[in-house]
Amino acid sequence: MDRKGLPKDEVMRLVSGMKELDISFGSGRIFGSMCTSPHPIAAEVDGMFLESNLGNPGLYPGTLEMEQEIISMLGSLLHLDRIYGHVLSGGTEANITALYRAKKITGRKKVIFPASAHFSVLKALSLLDMEPVMIPLDEDFRMDVQQMEDHLDDEAALVLSVAGTTELGVVDPVDRIGSITGDVPLHVDAAFGGFVLPFLETLHPGDHGIPPWDFRVKEVTSLSVDPHKMGGSTIPAGCLLFREEAPLKHISVSSPYLTSTKAYTLAGTRDSGAVAAAYAVMKHLGREGYERIVAACMDNTSYLEKRLRELGLEPVIEPVMNILAVHHPDPDLVQERMRKRGFFLSRVRDPPALRFVVMPHVTRASIDVMIPELEGALKD
């Protein structure tokens, strides 16, 4: 650190230069991210809470009330009227917390999860010194229920399933899994799917082909969902929801110097701007607003699929939601070639594939700009 500070204008020049190095969603060049530009109302509201710290809720009762209402709104969306939970930093913190609480509640260490689970699960297992039991996927790229059942015993602390896998966007058969788990806690990672699936079900009632995956499955004990993905909030905003209040207390610690007697989350200092942003955008959009967003994303996903087929790229599966993967023998090579061309997509490990996430910032116009570049990258 320099002894003497710089004038504001000079600092702003430096910061602006750094910002220009970042790739914005508005550039139309990001096709592999599960985040997007926050809704304008979310961006506006976030800045109103720069000095708020929800980790000390007694000083910020308004922010606390917004958090509680977010949890309540999600409960109504996910079919549980009486619900408990917190707004956290995202899906990683939610998964770590869910595993931690399962270990504390059961006293066990074995966690059963599909090969399609987010890498944060492996982080959590290592951090908590828990035993991983990774279940292979079935022919539809979902957790193989029979193999899961074969590994289920009285040593299991938690079964984790996914509603909207990172690579393909598929939904594990949560209802079938729940029928087997018995008294073993069942966590659903719906970090991405939680703000997509409810609206797909409304848009295509009886025709979406997705069995119950949320709190309609009575064995589901916890569920995570990220407002900063398809929810339109600012980053970081993830939610961990519980069917019962008791799990919230199992990792609580005394916080005598704060305005509350107990702290219930892993993080002490907690972002309040994103809480307010999530509250604002959920209130502003309502279910109808999210339905319009999801419908547009699915329409653009179909359009992208058509354009990719024209290049000879075939989908791994018909998209369940706004995630599309197409077969390619060397996705790493194509991804790097596209990066050099200024476009950012991602890849699937197994089977080898190029992966596209059709977020709200992805439009038909941006797809039409990207496709010729991809065609060139495939021929390079």
N, C-alpha and C positions, 0 to 999 in steps of 0.2 A: 504494500500500500504506500502510495506517495505521501510525503509529509504534508504537502499543500494540495488542496483540492482543485479541480478544474472548474471553469465557469460552466453554468448550466448549458449554454449553447454548445459548448464543446462536447460535453457529456452526451447531449441529445444527438449530436452528429455521430458520435461513436456508436451509440445504441441503434440509431437508424441504419447505420452501415451493417451492424450485426443482423438486424431484422431483415435486411434485404437478402441475406444469405439463406434465410429460412424459406421453405416452400409453403405457400399458402393454399388452403383448400380452394379459394377463389380463383387460383391459377388454372384450374381445370386439368391439372396434371397428376393428381393423386387418385389412384384407383385401387389402392390396397389397404387403406386405413379404415378402421371401424369407428373412428371419430369424424367429426365434420365441423363446419362453421357453426358456432352457436347461434341460436335464434336471436334476432336483434334485441328483443326484450330481455333475454337472458344476459347478453353482453352489457346492456345498459344498467341492469339491476346489480350485477356483480360488483361494479365499481362503487356502489353505495355502501358496501360492507367491508371496506378494506381494513378497518381497525377492529372488527369484531372477531372474537375467538370463541367458538361454540364449545371449546374445551372447558370454559368457565361460564356455564350457562346462566348462572344467577345474574350476571351483568348484562346478558343479552336475551331477555325473555321473549322479545319479538322474533329473534332468529330461532330460538328453541321452539316457539309455536309453529313457525314455518316448517321446521324439521318434522314435528309431530304430524302436521297436516300432510306433508309429502308421504309419510308412512301410511297414513290413513287413506289417501287417494290411491296409493299402490295396492293397498289391501282390497279396496273396492274393485280395482282393475283385475286383481289376481284371485278373486273369489274367496276372500277371508275378511269378514266384517270386523272382527276383533283381532287386531294384529299389533305386533311389537317390532321395534327395530331402530336403526340409526342410519343417518347419511354418513358415508365414509369416503375415502379417497378414490375408490374404484373397486373393480372386481378382484384384484390381487389381495387387497386388505380384507375384503369380504370373505374370500376363500380361506385365508390364513385364520381369520377370526372364527369361521365356522368349524374348521378343524380343531382349533385350540379349545373351543367350548365343548366339542364332542369328546376330546381327550379328558377334559376336566370333569365332565358329567359322567362318563362311562368308566373312566380309569383304564381304558384300553388304548391300544396304539395302532391297530390295523385299520387301514383306509382302503376301501375298494372303489376303483374309479376306472373309467374307460380310457383307452389309448388316445382318444380324441380330446381328452381334458386339456384345459389351458395350462401352460407351463407354470403358472403360479401355484398349481397344486404340488408340483415337485419342490418348489421353493418352500411351501408350507410344511411339507413332510420332512424336509431336511432341517428346517428351523426348529420344528417341534419334536424331532427325533421320533417320528412315527413310521410305521411299517407300510411301504407301498405295495399294493396288489393291483397291478394294471391288467385290466380285462381287454382282450382283443375285441375287434369290431365284427359285426355280422356283415352280410353281403350288402346291406343298405347303409353301411358305415355308422351304425349305431352300436351302443354297448351290447355285447352278446349276453342276453339274459340268462341263458342256460349256464354259461361259464361263470357268470356272476354268482348264480345260486350255488355252484359247486364250491366257491370260495367263501361263502357266507357261513360264519360260525359264531360261537359265543365270544370270540376274541375280537370281533369287528367293532370298531368305534364309530364308523360312519360309512355309508355308501354315498358316493357323489355321482350325480348324473348331470347331463348337459342339455339345455334347451336352446339350441342355436350354437353349434360347434364353431370354433374359430375358423377352421379351414374350409368347411363345406356348408355350414349353416343347418345341419340336420338336428333333429330332436330325438333324444333317447326315449325309449318306450317307458316313460316314467310311471304310467299306470301299472304296467306289468311288473316293473321293478318294485314298486310299492307293495304289490300283492305278495311279495316274497320276503321283504326286509324284516317283517315282524317288529320287534322292539328296537332294532338298530336304527339310529337317526338317519334320515334321508335328506341330503342337501341337493338342491337344484341350482346349478350355475346357469342363470339366464341373463348374464351380464349384457349380452347382445340381444337375445331373443325376447327379453322381457318387455321391450318397447316396440316389438314387431308383431309377435304372435297374437296378442289379444286383438289387434286391429285386423290382422288377416282373418281371424275367426269371424269378426263382424262383417268384413267385406265379402267373405265367401262362406256364409253359414251353411254348415252341413256338407261343404264341398272342399274344405281345405285339407282333409286327410290327415290331420294332426290329432292324435288322441290326447286326453287331458294330461297336462304337464305341470300345472301349478298347484295351488292349495286345494283345488278340487280333488286331488289325490290325497286322501286323509292321512297317509303315512308320511307325506312331505313335512319335515319339521322346520326347514329353513330354505330360503331362496334369495339369491342375489340378482340385482338388476342395476344397470348403469344409466342414469339420466344423461351422462355426458357422451353417450353413443347415439342411439336413435332417439333419445329423449330431448335433444336440442339444447341441453344445458351447457354451461361452461365447464371446463376441466379444473379441478377434479371433483367428480360427483358420482359416487356409487352408493347403493343401498343394500343393507343386509336385513332381511325380514325374518321374523320368527312367528311360528304358530302360537307359542306359549311365552309367557313372560319369564319363566324360570331360567332359561338359558342366558338371558341378559345378565343375570346376577353372578354367574359362575366365574367370570374373570374380572369382576368388579374389585376395585381396591379403594381403600380410604383415601380421600383427598382433602385433608383437614385445612389446608391453607387456601382452598378455593371456595367459591360460593355454594358449592354442592358438597354433600358429605361423601359421595361415591363417584368414581370415574368408571365408565362402562365400556370404553372403547380402547383399542390399542394405542391410538394416537392421543397425545395430551393436547397439544395445540391443534385445533380443527378449523379448517377453512369454512368461513361463513358466507363468503360471496357466492360460492357455487350452490350452497343451500338455498339462498335467496333466488338465485338464477333458476334453479330447478323448480322451485315453488312458482315463480312468475311464469315460466313457459308452460308448465302444466296447467295453471289456472287460465292462461291466455288461449292456449290451443284447444283444451278440452279433448274429449274423445274424437269429435268430428275432425278437429284439426290434425290429429295424429293419423286418423284414417286417410285423410287426403295425402299426407306425406308418405305413408306406407304404400298407398296405391300408386303414387307417382314413381316411387323407387322400384316397385315391382314392374311397372310398365317399362321403365328404362332398363331393368334387368332383362326383360324379354327382348327389347330392342338390341341390347348388347349381345345377347345370345345369338340373335339372327346375324349380326355383323361378324361375329367370330366364326360362325358356321360357314359364312362366305369365304373365310380364309382357310377353311378345312380343319378348324379346331372344334372338336366335339366335346360336349359337356361330360364331366364325370358322372353327374346325376342331374336330373331336372331340378332347378333351384327350388328349395323349400321356402326360402326367403331371399333377401336381396344380396346374396353371396353366390357367385358363379365361378366354378372352376372348370377349366378345359384341359384335356389331356395334352401333354407335350413331354417328349423323352428327356429334355434338358431344360427345365424351367429356370435353373440358376443362370444359365447362359443368356436366355432371353431376357430375364429380369435385369441383368447387368447391361445388356445392349440397350434396353429401354431406359435405364437410368442415364446412360451416356447421351441419350436423345432427349433427356429432360422429363421423362415420364416414370411414374412410380407405381408399380404393381407388386404383387407378392406371389408366393408359390406354395404349393402343397407338397408335403413330404411323401405321402403314400396314399394313392398312386401319384407318380410325378405329374404335376399339373401347374398351370398358371392360374392364379386366383385374383378375382376382381370383387371388390365390395362396392355396391352401387348405393352410395350414401346420397343424401339430398343435394350435395354439391356436384354430383355427377349428373350431367344433363345429356340429352341427345346431341347437342352441339359439341360438348367436350368429347363424347364418344366418337363423333365423326372426325374430330381432329386427331384423336389418338389412333384410330384404326390404321390409317396409312403408315404411321410410324411403326406400329406393330408389324404390319406387313413387311416393311423394310427390315426390321429387326429379325424377323423370321428368315429372311433371305441373306442377311449379312454373312 
